[in-house]
């Protein structure tokens, strides 16, 4: 078991017949994920990699008991896909799609939260949990072969893979890795994701990967200082050299209105006793020290 | 997309807000003509999408059309914080009694709209936050509830207006207009700074700023068109990058950076900086980039006058190392080779195949990113 997924997680893939949806469905199946159904309006009755396709999420839920969803739907339709999943009764929605207008995300995410549904993303790599061989996302399978007790929560995709790889090479195993997404508004933000994984008794240490923009890192540091999280943590913050006013690839990675720079995030972590790695490659070493190995 | 002041003001006006008469000009002659039409003293405002134009000489008052013409000849072509003045907004000069600050943004933490209001205006919100944080009022609006009477009332009271006066009503309708612009235009920011009370007693947005979410531009074709005709703060490289399908941000060093994924690319920049080098740019080829995207991205850096060394840091998952190597090969072939040094670190999918392809080009592949970053910095110094 992990905090967000377990052996009973049954996944529906929204946008399963698209290029990305189809490709990653295969990868998720290979990893061991229970992908029980797919949804593409108009393609009901077909199959993708042996997975039955329906016209609505409601039908996928009714016939297969799907309780989680991964969304690969194009940006213009993605917010509606979230609402559909929520109304169909799934508990967890992972939105891979990038470029969703932020006002639409705002409405969809608020609606989901009001119904008690957890949304990961948008614009995220998803989540992967090696102990239960379950992946709702696009992470490379080969990096997440070693189950263990480290949780990784991150605002970035490839940097998550890089740091997870370094952790595994250093002898750590992964409990769960969650990429919360690079957009300004996301369903579960970095601070909330850290709080969730900290509640898992199987998690011994938490790696937080932050970046410029917003104040999720500062809020997380505050939560840690107040004792809401009492597990060893190590942080890394990307974008020390990012200039203000420029979006660094992610829609949410921007230093704006005088806040969100890497320096203030690093200082916030250090001030409450969370060590911050100078480079991504220093993370395993710092974690080993935190866990007194 | 950052709207020019005149575009933002037109939006305010469309939503029923009174603004000083004015028009935008592209030549000194036009400036003179508009000044004649308006009559009396006018303000010339350089239309560049940066804050702090005034201090940089981008705002001038002219008493006569002739003076407006003279000032305009100097203002056109001026460089303000890296942007060249091509348009001047000519508006009627108004005497100001009092200046306030009012803006609307999306608050990430609460996932709500957030008004920031201050009875002090004319300076950046950062400045107010630093010197008089107690003067800033925050009013949160849940998108599912929308802007209500009590939100507006608390903002307008905070700005110092007496209930049920004409000024109160004017200010209230500005708050409402800003909210409607925010929602209707998918804006990230709607700001009026200063929001002013004039000598005549009107409440008007003396300056206005609107930033529209790039991801929502498809819903507003007229803005898309305006951006195409006038790219404002987007550099030539950035425009090109967007067309091809990668992210590019110009920086001022000499080590060209290519990475895949925003976080990893930022970390790659930081790594170069950590070892004493200076990144020339941020270039993220994105997830699952094809050889063509890699080729075009690399060509940008091969042609970049400031770039001495190119450092590629690729962590393959969906992105395949052989596809990246093929892109490098194609770029070098099209450019007829290069004198610039290329340092590549690549991990992941089809790594061995990629290594063999790069070896043929005489480019060694690094396994360790730190070692590669050190090498890139060393080569840039040589």
Interface residues (C-beta under 8 A of the other chain):
Chain A: X75 X76 X99 X100 X101 X102 X103 X104 X106 X107 X109 X110 X111 X113 X114 X138 X139 X140 X143 X154 X155 X156 X157 X158 X159 X160 X161 X162 X165 X182 X184 X185 X189 X209 X211 X212 X214 X215 X216 X219 X236 X238 X239 X240 X241 X242 X243 X246 X247 X248 X249 X250 X251 X252 X253 X257 X258 X278 X279 X280 X281
Chain B: X105 X106 X108 X109 X111 X124 X125 X126 X129 X142 X143 X144 X183 X186 X188 X213 X214 X215 X216 X218 X219 X247 X249 X251 X259 X260 X261 X262 X263 X264 X265 X266 X267 X269 X270 X271 X272 X273 X274 X279 X282 X284 X286 X287 X315 X316 X317 X318 X347 X348 X349 X369 X370
